[in-house]
Amino acid sequence: MEIAAVEQIRAWLIDLPMAAPFASARSALRNRRVVVLSVDRAGITGWGEAAPVPGHTVESADEVWASLRLLLAVHGSSAATR
């Protein structure tokens, strides 16, 4: 069985305002910074996201974005927009 090559990868770094602040003992979040990714292969588009929560996860969305851009620069074929 032959697996079709990835045709295109697109990524976006997006700031999403929250309808209401999310409060925890550590902080109150009023917006979320997320990375959204789409991968096209054989006429099918797959979608994914990375949505780290500041103060609750080790990585930030900016770190995910930087790692993704580096990976795509090394392996090619992408449009990453901020």
C-alpha positions as CSV (number, residue, x, y, z in Angstrom):
1,M,0.0,0.0,0.0
2,E,1.4,3.3,-1.1
3,I,0.9,6.4,1.2
4,A,0.3,9.7,-0.7
5,A,2.7,12.5,0.0
6,V,1.6,15.5,2.0
7,E,0.7,18.2,-0.5
8,Q,0.5,21.3,1.7
9,I,0.8,22.2,5.4
10,R,-0.7,25.5,6.6
11,A,-0.5,26.9,10.1
12,W,-1.9,29.9,11.9
13,L,-1.1,31.6,15.3
14,I,-4.5,33.0,16.5
15,D,-5.5,35.0,19.5
16,L,-9.1,34.1,20.4
17,P,-11.0,36.3,22.8
18,M,-13.0,34.4,25.4
19,A,-16.7,35.1,25.8
20,A,-16.1,35.3,29.6
21,P,-12.8,35.2,31.6
22,F,-11.7,31.7,32.8
23,A,-10.5,32.1,36.4
24,S,-8.4,29.7,38.3
25,A,-6.4,30.0,41.5
26,R,-3.4,30.9,39.3
27,S,-4.8,33.4,36.9
28,A,-7.7,34.7,34.8
29,L,-7.6,34.1,31.1
30,R,-9.3,36.7,28.9
31,N,-8.1,35.3,25.6
32,R,-6.4,32.2,24.3
33,R,-3.5,32.0,21.9
34,V,-3.6,28.8,19.8
35,V,-1.9,27.3,16.9
36,V,-4.1,25.8,14.2
37,L,-2.7,23.4,11.5
38,S,-4.1,22.0,8.4
39,V,-2.5,19.2,6.3
40,D,-3.6,18.3,2.8
41,R,-3.0,14.9,1.3
42,A,-4.8,13.0,-1.5
43,G,-7.7,15.4,-1.6
44,I,-8.3,15.2,2.2
45,T,-7.6,18.0,4.7
46,G,-6.9,17.1,8.3
47,W,-7.0,19.7,11.1
48,G,-5.3,20.0,14.4
49,E,-4.6,22.5,17.1
50,A,-2.2,23.2,20.0
51,A,-3.8,25.2,22.7
52,P,-1.5,25.4,25.7
53,V,-2.9,27.0,28.9
54,P,-0.5,29.6,30.4
55,G,0.5,28.6,33.9
56,H,-0.9,25.1,33.5
57,T,1.2,23.7,30.6
58,V,5.0,23.6,30.2
59,E,4.9,25.1,26.7
60,S,3.3,28.3,25.4
61,A,1.6,28.8,22.0
62,D,4.5,31.0,21.0
63,E,6.9,28.1,21.7
64,V,4.7,25.7,19.8
65,W,4.6,28.2,16.9
66,A,8.4,28.7,16.9
67,S,9.0,24.9,16.9
68,L,6.5,24.4,14.1
69,R,8.0,27.1,11.9
70,L,11.5,25.5,12.4
71,L,10.2,22.1,11.6
72,L,8.5,23.4,8.4
73,A,11.6,25.4,7.4
74,V,13.6,22.2,7.6
75,H,11.1,19.9,5.9
76,G,9.5,22.5,3.6
77,S,6.1,23.0,1.8
78,S,4.1,25.3,4.1
79,A,2.5,28.6,4.5
80,A,2.6,29.7,8.2
81,T,0.9,32.9,9.0
82,R,0.6,35.0,12.1
